[in-house]
Amino acid sequence: MELQLSEQPLQAPPGTVPDLKSMTLEELTAALREMGEPAFRGKQVFAWLHRGVRSFEEMTDLAKPLRARLGERWRLEPPVAARRQVSRLDGTIKYLWELSDGSCIESVLMSYRHGNTICISSQVGCRMGCAFCASTIGGKVRDLRPSEMLDQVIFSQLDSGREISNIVLMGIGEPMDNLDNVLRFLELVNHPMGLNIGMRHVSLSTCGIVPGIRRLADLGLQLTLSVSLHAPDSGTRSALMPVNRAYDVEELFEACHAYFRKTGRRISFEYAMVDGVNDADWQADLIVKKLRGMPGHVNLIPLNNVRESPLKPSRRTAAFQRRLESQGVAATVRRSLGGDIDASCGQLRRKAMEKKEGEL
Ligand code: SAH
């Protein structure tokens, strides 16, 4: 069954041509029809785009004049791998992509026994302002287009030669601050004539934008929702995450319970362990209380040191985990991959930005 998630017609920013690769098969077919082409051309072009061609010339089963006409009308703007770091510890690859406007984003390709997972960015920068996160330091520059999310998957796969089976939307940016484009990306990446990656193989992580969680609940997708919790009490959460002042943690828990009731799907809660801030026993106990009635899973993340932040990693992770588990809440400690290559979000982009600034 094909997904139909895009409610909004695709719109090009003023002064630009519409983005061919962000189009659904139906939109692409209509665009080619307008050029006087038969319906099956839409399928041909769609398949080529999703295979990662870098120019219309590579679409070898189209007649040369048509390739030229496509080239006059549209532009393909594949990202360039500006940097590629491969971990010697575990083979994790971190990509720094340069986009057509010169913006940089990151993706991280991780290999597990059950397959290869790509962690992709959803925005250039981020405006959520979390105290521990490198991605938000320079603010948000712009949203990524659906094609720019798709290209991270396609070109990481082509570049590495590793077939990608899983996607996590946990890179730079807040997916629910760009939800229309994210939903369109999901529809594209799920398409049988494209990468055909099933919703069960997708995770979407949010800092807790309640209307987005409610919208996703209504769509009833099979994906895994991750919520970056980081504190179960309002005071601590507001200090770490400004979004808590817009959508308080009480309201967030309510939306999570509603999400579970509607979809029957277990939510994963991310929890970066910060020394002396969110790692006390009473906070573990409060998590247990708030999750009652819902089979949540808490993923404890050893805090990655961010140079610009004074926060330090907790030394109580194991005790915190035991306290949750002993009260019936599933809790795991995230295994860290790519420790030797700045694999946590936003750090490579920060370095590239500093280098650029230094060169000016
Ligand atoms: N904006 C989304 C997705 C991107 S961040 C969200 O907030 O969920 C992916 C995860 O990494 C989030 O749980 C985020 O809180 C966490 N994270 C960010 N910086 C971190 C750091 N320095 N150490 C550990 N986890 C961090």
Boltz pocket constraint, residues with backbone or C-beta under 6 A from the ligand:
constraints:
  - pocket:
      binder: B
      contacts: [[A, 130], [A, 132], [A, 133], [A, 134], [A, 169], [A, 170], [A, 171], [A, 172], [A, 173], [A, 174], [A, 175], [A, 205], [A, 206], [A, 207], [A, 208], [A, 226], [A, 227], [A, 228], [A, 270], [A, 271], [A, 272], [A, 301], [A, 302], [A, 303], [A, 304], [A, 305], [A, 306], [A, 344], [A, 345]]
      max_distance: 6.0
